[in-house]
Amino acid sequence: MPAITLRRIDHARNMHRYYRLDVQPDLFGEWRRIGQPGRMRVEPYPTAAQAEERMRLQQAAKQGRGYTRIW
């Protein structure tokens, strides 16, 4: 499964956020303000299928909060 990149920009709130999800042997997530250093989280999963399912759930949660996918 390819990496998923999401962003949320709200000029009224001075919000310029970036969120990236990628499945390696585990689930990898990175989030930050666009153009700034960010944070990274690694969550190990026993199988790639479990990591991909978690990635889909995290993507849905972020999109529910206003993030849009960057193609």
MOPAC internal coordinates of N, CA, C and O (Angstrom, degrees):
PM7 1SCF
backbone

  N    0.0000 0     0.00 0     0.00 0    0    0    0
  C    1.4447 1     0.00 0     0.00 0    1    0    0
  C    1.5322 1   108.31 1     0.00 0    2    1    0
  O    1.2310 1   120.13 1   -48.61 1    3    2    1
  N    1.3331 1   117.35 1   131.39 1    3    2    1
  C    1.4689 1   119.71 1  -179.60 1    5    3    2
  C    1.5310 1   111.85 1   -72.14 1    6    5    3
  O    1.2310 1   121.41 1   -19.56 1    7    6    5
  N    1.3069 1   114.91 1   160.44 1    7    6    5
  C    1.4641 1   120.93 1   177.83 1    9    7    6
  C    1.5235 1   109.86 1   -63.29 1   10    9    7
  O    1.2310 1   120.83 1   -29.94 1   11   10    9
  N    1.3181 1   116.02 1   150.06 1   11   10    9
  C    1.4623 1   122.78 1   178.08 1   13   11   10
  C    1.5212 1   107.56 1  -115.32 1   14   13   11
  O    1.2310 1   120.99 1   -52.23 1   15   14   13
  N    1.3177 1   115.70 1   127.77 1   15   14   13
  C    1.4584 1   121.44 1   178.43 1   17   15   14
  C    1.5215 1   108.27 1  -116.56 1   18   17   15
  O    1.2310 1   120.98 1   -52.83 1   19   18   17
  N    1.3224 1   115.74 1   127.17 1   19   18   17
  C    1.4603 1   122.69 1  -179.52 1   21   19   18
  C    1.5274 1   108.64 1  -121.92 1   22   21   19
  O    1.2310 1   120.78 1   -25.84 1   23   22   21
  N    1.3174 1   116.12 1   154.16 1   23   22   21
  C    1.4543 1   118.88 1   173.80 1   25   23   22
  C    1.5205 1   109.53 1  -144.86 1   26   25   23
  O    1.2310 1   122.18 1   -22.99 1   27   26   25
  N    1.3213 1   113.43 1   157.01 1   27   26   25
  C    1.4652 1   120.61 1   177.81 1   29   27   26
  C    1.5205 1   107.74 1  -138.22 1   30   29   27
  O    1.2310 1   121.09 1   -62.36 1   31   30   29
  N    1.3109 1   115.52 1   117.64 1   31   30   29
  C    1.4536 1   121.08 1   179.84 1   33   31   30
  C    1.5172 1   108.47 1  -123.26 1   34   33   31
  O    1.2310 1   121.17 1   -56.55 1   35   34   33
  N    1.3227 1   115.38 1   123.45 1   35   34   33
  C    1.4600 1   122.16 1   177.56 1   37   35   34
  C    1.5306 1   106.39 1  -136.89 1   38   37   35
  O    1.2310 1   120.85 1   -82.53 1   39   38   37
  N    1.3197 1   115.98 1    97.47 1   39   38   37
  C    1.4613 1   120.63 1  -175.87 1   41   39   38
  C    1.5271 1   111.86 1   -61.93 1   42   41   39
  O    1.2310 1   119.82 1   144.80 1   43   42   41
  N    1.3122 1   117.95 1   -35.20 1   43   42   41
  C    1.4626 1   121.32 1  -178.92 1   45   43   42
  C    1.5331 1   111.51 1   -62.59 1   46   45   43
  O    1.2310 1   120.72 1   149.60 1   47   46   45
  N    1.3191 1   116.22 1   -30.40 1   47   46   45
  C    1.4716 1   121.06 1  -179.28 1   49   47   46
  C    1.5269 1   112.21 1  -103.90 1   50   49   47
  O    1.2310 1   120.47 1  -171.91 1   51   50   49
  N    1.3485 1   116.70 1     8.09 1   51   50   49
  C    1.4630 1   122.49 1  -177.24 1   53   51   50
  C    1.5342 1   110.53 1    53.57 1   54   53   51
  O    1.2310 1   120.84 1  -135.91 1   55   54   53
  N    1.3225 1   116.01 1    44.09 1   55   54   53
  C    1.4569 1   122.47 1  -176.46 1   57   55   54
  C    1.5351 1   109.30 1  -111.16 1   58   57   55
  O    1.2310 1   120.83 1   -58.88 1   59   58   57
  N    1.3216 1   116.02 1   121.12 1   59   58   57
  C    1.4589 1   122.82 1   178.31 1   61   59   58
  C    1.5238 1   106.85 1  -137.85 1   62   61   59
  O    1.2310 1   120.33 1   -93.57 1   63   62   61
  N    1.3248 1   116.97 1    86.43 1   63   62   61
  C    1.4701 1   121.37 1  -172.89 1   65   63   62
  C    1.5217 1   112.08 1  -112.22 1   66   65   63
  O    1.2310 1   121.98 1   -25.89 1   67   66   65
  N    1.3121 1   113.81 1   154.11 1   67   66   65
  C    1.4576 1   124.02 1  -177.52 1   69   67   66
  C    1.5237 1   106.97 1  -133.60 1   70   69   67
  O    1.2310 1   120.08 1   -42.16 1   71   70   69
  N    1.3082 1   117.46 1   137.84 1   71   70   69
  C    1.4681 1   121.30 1   179.71 1   73   71   70
  C    1.5194 1   107.44 1  -141.25 1   74   73   71
  O    1.2310 1   119.93 1   -51.68 1   75   74   73
  N    1.3011 1   117.74 1   128.32 1   75   74   73
  C    1.4643 1   121.69 1  -178.88 1   77   75   74
  C    1.5210 1   109.45 1  -126.10 1   78   77   75
  O    1.2310 1   121.13 1   -46.20 1   79   78   77
  N    1.3187 1   115.44 1   133.80 1   79   78   77
  C    1.4647 1   122.53 1   176.68 1   81   79   78
  C    1.5223 1   108.23 1  -119.46 1   82   81   79
  O    1.2310 1   120.82 1   -43.03 1   83   82   81
  N    1.3086 1   116.04 1   136.97 1   83   82   81
  C    1.4597 1   120.84 1  -179.95 1   85   83   82
  C    1.5204 1   108.45 1  -149.66 1   86   85   83
  O    1.2310 1   120.59 1   -40.21 1   87   86   85
  N    1.3102 1   116.47 1   139.79 1   87   86   85
  C    1.4623 1   120.64 1   176.36 1   89   87   86
  C    1.5166 1   107.47 1   -99.59 1   90   89   87
  O    1.2310 1   121.51 1   -60.80 1   91   90   89
  N    1.3086 1   114.71 1   119.20 1   91   90   89
  C    1.4507 1   122.92 1   171.69 1   93   91   90
  C    1.5332 1   102.81 1  -106.23 1   94   93   91
  O    1.2310 1   118.51 1    39.21 1   95   94   93
  N    1.3035 1   120.45 1  -140.79 1   95   94   93
  C    1.4569 1   117.11 1   168.86 1   97   95   94
  C    1.5271 1   110.70 1   -69.14 1   98   97   95
  O    1.2310 1   120.04 1   170.86 1   99   98   97
  N    1.3278 1   117.52 1    -9.14 1   99   98   97
  C    1.4567 1   123.74 1   177.44 1  101   99   98
  C    1.5313 1   107.54 1  -141.31 1  102  101   99
  O    1.2310 1   119.92 1    -1.23 1  103  102  101
  N    1.2993 1   117.76 1   178.77 1  103  102  101
  C    1.4574 1   120.90 1   178.56 1  105  103  102
  C    1.5096 1   109.33 1   -86.69 1  106  105  103
  O    1.2310 1   121.38 1   -49.50 1  107  106  105
  N    1.3062 1   114.97 1   130.50 1  107  106  105
  C    1.4479 1   121.80 1  -178.94 1  109  107  106
  C    1.5136 1   108.61 1  -116.42 1  110  109  107
  O    1.2310 1   120.02 1   -48.01 1  111  110  109
  N    1.2938 1   117.57 1   131.99 1  111  110  109
  C    1.4602 1   121.07 1   176.09 1  113  111  110
  C    1.5153 1   110.18 1  -132.17 1  114  113  111
  O    1.2310 1   120.90 1   -40.04 1  115  114  113
  N    1.3073 1   115.88 1   139.96 1  115  114  113
  C    1.4559 1   121.76 1   178.06 1  117  115  114
  C    1.5137 1   107.16 1  -135.67 1  118  117  115
  O    1.2310 1   120.08 1   -43.26 1  119  118  117
  N    1.3341 1   117.46 1   136.74 1  119  118  117
  C    1.4488 1   119.72 1   176.87 1  121  119  118
  C    1.5122 1   108.46 1  -143.06 1  122  121  119
  O    1.2310 1   121.64 1   -31.47 1  123  122  121
  N    1.3463 1   114.47 1   148.53 1  123  122  121
  C    1.4513 1   119.42 1  -178.21 1  125  123  122
  C    1.5175 1   110.20 1  -170.35 1  126  125  123
  O    1.2310 1   121.34 1   -11.74 1  127  126  125
  N    1.3001 1   115.05 1   168.26 1  127  126  125
  C    1.4525 1   120.59 1   169.40 1  129  127  126
  C    1.5247 1   105.85 1   -75.91 1  130  129  127
  O    1.2310 1   119.96 1   -42.64 1  131  130  129
  N    1.3152 1   117.68 1   137.36 1  131  130  129
  C    1.4556 1   121.25 1  -177.47 1  133  131  130
  C    1.5239 1   108.95 1   -56.36 1  134  133  131
  O    1.2310 1   120.82 1   -50.53 1  135  134  133
  N    1.3382 1   116.04 1   129.47 1  135  134  133
  C    1.4610 1   121.97 1   178.93 1  137  135  134
  C    1.5130 1   114.93 1    85.68 1  138  137  135
  O    1.2310 1   119.66 1  -176.76 1  139  138  137
  N    1.3188 1   118.25 1     3.24 1  139  138  137
  C    1.4624 1   122.07 1  -178.22 1  141  139  138
  C    1.5262 1   110.12 1  -122.68 1  142  141  139
  O    1.2310 1   120.46 1   -21.36 1  143  142  141
  N    1.3455 1   116.73 1   158.64 1  143  142  141
  C    1.4634 1   118.31 1   172.70 1  145  143  142
  C    1.5258 1   109.39 1   -62.62 1  146  145  143
  O    1.2310 1   120.01 1   -27.36 1  147  146  145
  N    1.2797 1   117.59 1   152.64 1  147  146  145
  C    1.4525 1   119.51 1  -175.09 1  149  147  146
  C    1.5086 1   113.49 1  -129.77 1  150  149  147
  O    1.2310 1   121.79 1    20.56 1  151  150  149
  N    1.3011 1   114.18 1  -159.44 1  151  150  149
  C    1.4631 1   122.94 1   178.94 1  153  151  150
  C    1.5157 1   108.63 1  -116.20 1  154  153  151
  O    1.2310 1   121.44 1   -22.93 1  155  154  153
  N    1.3022 1   114.85 1   157.07 1  155  154  153
  C    1.4533 1   120.04 1   179.97 1  157  155  154
  C    1.5217 1   108.57 1  -136.64 1  158  157  155
  O    1.2310 1   121.31 1   -36.00 1  159  158  157
  N    1.3185 1   115.10 1   144.00 1  159  158  157
  C    1.4628 1   119.75 1   177.47 1  161  159  158
  C    1.5262 1   108.20 1  -134.75 1  162  161  159
  O    1.2310 1   120.64 1   -43.97 1  163  162  161
  N    1.3143 1   116.39 1   136.03 1  163  162  161
  C    1.4538 1   122.60 1   176.58 1  165  163  162
  C    1.5191 1   107.50 1  -118.81 1  166  165  163
  O    1.2310 1   120.62 1   -53.93 1  167  166  165
  N    1.3302 1   116.42 1   126.07 1  167  166  165
  C    1.4595 1   122.05 1   177.75 1  169  167  166
  C    1.5232 1   108.51 1  -119.95 1  170  169  167
  O    1.2310 1   119.71 1   -67.54 1  171  170  169
  N    1.3184 1   118.16 1   112.46 1  171  170  169
  C    1.4688 1   119.80 1   179.14 1  173  171  170
  C    1.5301 1   111.92 1   -73.76 1  174  173  171
  O    1.2310 1   120.93 1   -37.96 1  175  174  173
  N    1.3301 1   115.82 1   142.04 1  175  174  173
  C    1.4621 1   123.38 1   176.05 1  177  175  174
  C    1.5204 1   108.41 1  -132.62 1  178  177  175
  O    1.2310 1   120.06 1   -32.34 1  179  178  177
  N    1.3234 1   117.48 1   147.66 1  179  178  177
  C    1.4649 1   120.62 1  -177.73 1  181  179  178
  C    1.5301 1   113.15 1   -64.40 1  182  181  179
  O    1.2310 1   120.09 1   148.25 1  183  182  181
  N    1.3392 1   117.43 1   -31.75 1  183  182  181
  C    1.4638 1   120.06 1  -178.45 1  185  183  182
  C    1.5216 1   110.29 1  -134.58 1  186  185  183
  O    1.2310 1   121.18 1   -23.06 1  187  186  185
  N    1.3237 1   115.34 1   156.94 1  187  186  185
  C    1.4701 1   120.73 1   176.77 1  189  187  186
  C    1.5264 1   110.24 1   -63.56 1  190  189  187
  O    1.2310 1   119.94 1   144.13 1  191  190  189
  N    1.3282 1   117.71 1   -35.87 1  191  190  189
  C    1.4660 1   120.65 1  -179.89 1  193  191  190
  C    1.5325 1   111.09 1   -62.06 1  194  193  191
  O    1.2310 1   119.94 1   139.72 1  195  194  193
  N    1.3171 1   117.71 1   -40.28 1  195  194  193
  C    1.4614 1   121.06 1   177.96 1  197  195  194
  C    1.5277 1   110.79 1   -67.15 1  198  197  195
  O    1.2310 1   120.28 1   140.53 1  199  198  197
  N    1.3268 1   117.07 1   -39.47 1  199  198  197
  C    1.4604 1   120.86 1   178.20 1  201  199  198
  C    1.5252 1   110.67 1   -65.50 1  202  201  199
  O    1.2310 1   119.88 1   139.77 1  203  202  201
  N    1.3254 1   117.82 1   -40.23 1  203  202  201
  C    1.4581 1   121.80 1   178.97 1  205  203  202
  C    1.5288 1   111.46 1   -66.15 1  206  205  203
  O    1.2310 1   120.30 1   141.42 1  207  206  205
  N    1.3288 1   117.04 1   -38.58 1  207  206  205
  C    1.4612 1   120.31 1   177.32 1  209  207  206
  C    1.5312 1   110.22 1   -63.68 1  210  209  207
  O    1.2310 1   120.28 1   136.41 1  211  210  209
  N    1.3276 1   117.06 1   -43.59 1  211  210  209
  C    1.4641 1   120.99 1   178.04 1  213  211  210
  C    1.5259 1   110.58 1   -63.31 1  214  213  211
  O    1.2310 1   120.52 1   142.56 1  215  214  213
  N    1.3320 1   116.62 1   -37.44 1  215  214  213
  C    1.4577 1   120.69 1   178.51 1  217  215  214
  C    1.5292 1   110.32 1   -63.49 1  218  217  215
  O    1.2310 1   119.97 1   137.82 1  219  218  217
  N    1.3204 1   117.65 1   -42.18 1  219  218  217
  C    1.4633 1   121.32 1   177.85 1  221  219  218
  C    1.5350 1   111.11 1   -62.56 1  222  221  219
  O    1.2310 1   120.48 1   138.53 1  223  222  221
  N    1.3153 1   116.68 1   -41.47 1  223  222  221
  C    1.4658 1   120.55 1   178.48 1  225  223  222
  C    1.5320 1   111.29 1   -65.03 1  226  225  223
  O    1.2310 1   120.46 1   137.92 1  227  226  225
  N    1.3239 1   116.72 1   -42.08 1  227  226  225
  C    1.4593 1   120.57 1   179.36 1  229  227  226
  C    1.5286 1   110.78 1   -66.52 1  230  229  227
  O    1.2310 1   120.46 1   141.04 1  231  230  229
  N    1.3329 1   116.73 1   -38.96 1  231  230  229
  C    1.4602 1   120.90 1   177.17 1  233  231  230
  C    1.5304 1   110.39 1   -61.56 1  234  233  231
  O    1.2310 1   120.29 1   134.55 1  235  234  233
  N    1.3135 1   117.05 1   -45.45 1  235  234  233
  C    1.4639 1   121.32 1   179.51 1  237  235  234
  C    1.5268 1   110.97 1   -61.82 1  238  237  235
  O    1.2310 1   120.55 1   139.43 1  239  238  237
  N    1.3275 1   116.56 1   -40.57 1  239  238  237
  C    1.4628 1   120.45 1   179.18 1  241  239  238
  C    1.5261 1   110.95 1   -63.82 1  242  241  239
  O    1.2310 1   120.37 1   136.00 1  243  242  241
  N    1.3126 1   116.89 1   -44.00 1  243  242  241
  C    1.4581 1   120.64 1  -179.91 1  245  243  242
  C    1.5234 1   111.22 1   -67.01 1  246  245  243
  O    1.2310 1   120.03 1   139.42 1  247  246  245
  N    1.3203 1   117.55 1   -40.58 1  247  246  245
  C    1.4572 1   120.00 1   178.98 1  249  247  246
  C    1.5220 1   110.67 1   -67.35 1  250  249  247
  O    1.2310 1   120.09 1   150.22 1  251  250  249
  N    1.3043 1   117.44 1   -29.78 1  251  250  249
  C    1.4567 1   121.36 1   174.87 1  253  251  250
  C    1.5218 1   112.45 1   -67.16 1  254  253  251
  O    1.2310 1   120.56 1   158.63 1  255  254  253
  N    1.3333 1   116.53 1   -21.37 1  255  254  253
  C    1.4649 1   121.39 1   179.07 1  257  255  254
  C    1.5198 1   112.35 1   -98.21 1  258  257  255
  O    1.2310 1   120.19 1  -170.88 1  259  258  257
  N    1.3351 1   117.24 1     9.12 1  259  258  257
  C    1.4601 1   119.83 1   174.02 1  261  259  258
  C    1.5112 1   116.27 1   106.75 1  262  261  259
  O    1.2310 1   119.70 1   179.38 1  263  262  261
  N    1.3128 1   118.18 1    -0.62 1  263  262  261
  C    1.4660 1   120.33 1   177.53 1  265  263  262
  C    1.5289 1   109.09 1   -74.74 1  266  265  263
  O    1.2310 1   120.44 1   -33.57 1  267  266  265
  N    1.3253 1   116.77 1   146.43 1  267  266  265
  C    1.4567 1   121.76 1   175.28 1  269  267  266
  C    1.5186 1   108.84 1  -120.53 1  270  269  267
  O    1.2310 1   121.23 1   -29.26 1  271  270  269
  N    1.3139 1   115.26 1   150.74 1  271  270  269
  C    1.4520 1   120.54 1  -178.37 1  273  271  270
  C    1.5227 1   110.15 1   -80.19 1  274  273  271
  O    1.2310 1   120.84 1   -42.12 1  275  274  273
  N    1.3228 1   116.00 1   137.88 1  275  274  273
  C    1.4537 1   122.80 1   175.26 1  277  275  274
  C    1.5252 1   106.60 1   -96.70 1  278  277  275
  O    1.2310 1   120.16 1   -55.15 1  279  278  277
  N    1.2966 1   117.30 1   124.85 1  279  278  277
  C    1.4642 1   120.79 1  -179.96 1  281  279  278
  C    1.4662 1   107.55 1   -90.77 1  282  281  279
  O    1.2310 1   120.10 1   180.00 1  283  282  281

